[in-house]
Amino acid sequence: MRVQGKMFLGLAVFILASAVVYGLWSKEPAGTTALFLAFALSTMIGFYLAFTARRADTGAQDREDAEVADDAGELGFFSPHSWQPLALAAGGALAFLGIIFGWWLLFVSLPVILIGVYGWVFEYYHGENRTQ
């Protein structure tokens, strides 16, 4: 993770330089603010990765003599199928349509979003996937 931390911190320096040049040249506050926020986010991610790299074991990407197979193995559990993102997408679409057509539509979308979030969180605590 040391490599990723250095990459994000290098990206933060580049974004900071871009933000300063853009801000002085364009005198436009929205874009300058967005670039400074991007700098802050990149800095946070870079410091987190650098901090975590000191506590974690050295990964294969941190060694010069590493092979691709050295980084093989299980990365985690990923759900093979789920209908919950469809419910969240429908609720989100209704919420954004509520901004266009009327705020009352947000009250219709809120239960759909809550059902999708509840189903996604508790997906592996009930039903046929309970034992996974």
C-alpha positions in Angstrom: 0.0 0.0 0.0 3.0 2.3 0.1 2.9 2.7 -3.6 -0.8 3.7 -3.6 -0.2 6.2 -0.8 2.6 7.8 -2.7 0.5 7.9 -5.9 -2.3 9.7 -4.1 0.0 12.1 -2.4 1.7 12.9 -5.7 -1.8 13.4 -7.3 -2.6 15.8 -4.4 0.4 17.9 -5.2 -0.5 18.1 -8.8 -4.1 19.0 -8.0 -3.0 21.7 -5.6 -0.7 23.2 -8.3 -3.5 23.0 -10.8 -5.9 24.7 -8.3 -3.6 27.6 -7.6 -2.9 28.2 -11.3 -6.6 27.8 -12.3 -7.7 30.1 -9.4 -5.2 32.9 -10.3 -5.8 32.6 -14.0 -9.6 32.3 -14.2 -10.8 34.1 -11.1 -13.7 31.6 -11.1 -14.7 30.5 -7.5 -16.7 27.3 -8.3 -14.0 25.5 -10.2 -11.2 26.7 -7.8 -13.2 25.4 -4.9 -13.8 22.1 -6.6 -10.1 21.7 -7.3 -9.2 22.5 -3.7 -11.8 20.0 -2.5 -10.3 17.4 -4.8 -6.9 18.2 -3.3 -8.2 17.6 0.2 -9.9 14.3 -0.7 -6.8 13.1 -2.5 -4.7 14.1 0.5 -7.0 12.2 2.9 -6.9 9.1 0.9 -3.1 9.3 0.5 -2.5 9.7 4.2 -4.9 6.9 5.0 -3.1 4.5 2.7 0.3 5.6 4.0 -0.9 5.2 7.6 -2.4 1.8 6.9 0.8 0.6 5.0 2.8 1.0 8.2 0.4 -1.3 10.1 -0.2 -3.9 7.4 2.1 -6.5 6.1 4.2 -5.8 3.1 2.2 -6.6 0.0 3.4 -8.0 -3.2 3.0 -4.7 -4.9 5.6 -3.2 -2.5 8.4 -5.6 -3.5 10.5 -5.2 -6.5 11.0 -8.9 -7.0 7.4 -9.9 -6.8 5.6 -11.9 -9.4 1.9 -11.5 -10.4 1.1 -14.9 -8.7 2.4 -13.6 -5.4 -0.7 -11.3 -5.0 -3.1 -14.1 -5.9 -5.7 -15.4 -3.4 -9.1 -14.6 -2.0 -9.9 -10.9 -2.0 -13.1 -11.1 -0.2 -16.8 -12.1 -0.5 -18.7 -10.5 -3.4 -22.4 -11.2 -3.7 -23.1 -13.3 -6.9 -26.6 -12.0 -7.2 -28.8 -9.4 -5.6 -32.0 -7.6 -6.5 -31.5 -4.8 -3.9 -29.5 -2.5 -6.2 -32.5 -2.5 -8.6 -34.8 -1.3 -5.7 -32.2 1.4 -4.8 -31.9 2.5 -8.4 -35.7 2.8 -8.7 -36.0 4.7 -5.5 -33.1 7.0 -6.5 -34.7 7.6 -9.9 -38.0 8.5 -8.3 -36.2 10.8 -5.9 -34.5 12.7 -8.7 -37.8 12.8 -10.6 -39.3 14.4 -7.5 -36.9 17.2 -7.9 -38.1 17.8 -11.4 -41.9 17.2 -11.1 -42.7 17.9 -7.5 -41.3 17.4 -4.0 -44.3 15.1 -3.2 -42.7 12.4 -5.2 -39.8 12.2 -2.7 -42.3 10.9 -0.2 -43.1 8.0 -2.6 -39.5 7.3 -3.2 -38.4 7.2 0.4 -40.1 3.9 1.3 -38.6 2.3 -1.9 -35.1 3.5 -0.9 -35.6 2.3 2.7 -36.8 -1.2 1.5 -33.8 -1.4 -0.8 -31.3 -0.4 1.9 -32.9 -2.8 4.4 -32.9 -5.6 2.0 -29.3 -5.1 1.0 -28.0 -4.9 4.6 -29.9 -7.9 5.8 -29.6 -9.9 2.6 -27.5 -12.7 4.1 -29.5 -12.9 7.4 -32.7 -14.4 6.0 -33.9 -16.6 3.2 -31.9 -19.1 1.1 -28.6 -17.1 1.5 -28.8 -17.3 5.3 -25.9 -19.8 5.6 -23.3 -17.9 3.4 
